[in-house]
Amino acid sequence: MSDVKYDSVLVGYAEEPRYTEDGKIMGWGVRFKAHELAEMAEKYATPINEQGQGGNVYLTLFPAKSGKSCCRCYDYNSEAAKEKRAAKEAASEGVTNDLPF
């Protein structure tokens, strides 16, 4: 078993990418059912702050090692994401700015 902690969950396979005439990737498609979208919004949306910012669901389309197109969703509440936020916060607290302006 691997000790690697991930901050994203695999949503599933995406449609094959579309290519331009010169072979560059033009885009990918991914399809969700209404209940899948509602579940992602409920489970994986970032919290909304006092200014009303947040409430985002981040999806990433990527090629798997097998060559298939996949889609993953950032899980704000995962252990890995919490650890990364804590490390980022600790690093920003450790930096002091002694500039007079």
N, C-alpha and C positions, 0 to 999 in steps of 0.2 A: 504494500500500500504506500502511496506517495504522501509525503508530508507537505506538499505544496498546497497553499491556500489560495483560492481564486476569489476575485472580487466580482466575477460575472458568472451567470448561469447560461448554459447552452439552451437556446430556444428551439432550435431545430435547423433543418436544412432549408436553404434559400433556393430560389430559382437560379438556373445557370446564368452567368453574366452575359450581357450583350456587348459585342465588340464593334468597333468602327471598322471601316474598310482597311485601314492600315494595321489592324490587330491590337489596338489599344482598348482597354476596358472602357465601355461607355457607361455602364450602370448595371446594378443588380436589382432584383425584385424580391420582395418577401411578402407573404400573404398571411393574415391572421383572421381568425373568426372573432366575432364580437365578444364572446365570453373570454377569449384569450387576451384581447386588448384590455378588457375590464380587469382581469386578473393581474396583468402586468402593471396597470395603473395603480391598483391597490397594493401590490406587493413591492414593486420596484421604483416607485416614484420618489424623487428626492423631497425632503421636507420643504415646506413653504415658510419663509422667514417673515419678519414684521413688515418688510417693504413689499411683500407679495411675490418675491422672487422664489423660484424653485418649482416643485411639482413636475419636474422633467423625468422622462424615461429615456435612457440612453441605449440605443441599439448599435451594434457593430456587425457589419457583414465582412466576412473574411474567408479565404480559402483554407480548408482543412488540409492536413498532411496527405490525406488520400486524394486530394484534388477536388473534392466536392465543395460547393459553396455552403457556408454555415452562417447562422445568425446567433449572436449572444447578446444578453441584456445585462447591463451593469446593475449589480445588487448593492444598493446603498447600505443595507443592513447586514451584509456578510461580515464575517470575522476579519477577513483580509482587508476589506474596505475600512473597517473601524481602526485596524492597526495602522494602515497607511495614513488616515486622517490624524491619528494620535502622533505618529512620527513627524508628520508635516507641521503640526501645531507645536510640538516640542522643539523642532528645528527653528521655527520662526520666533519662538520665545527666547531661544538662546542667542539670537542675533540682536545686538544692541546697536543703535544708531547714535553716534556721538556728534553728528553734524549739527552745527548751530542753526541751520535753516531747514 
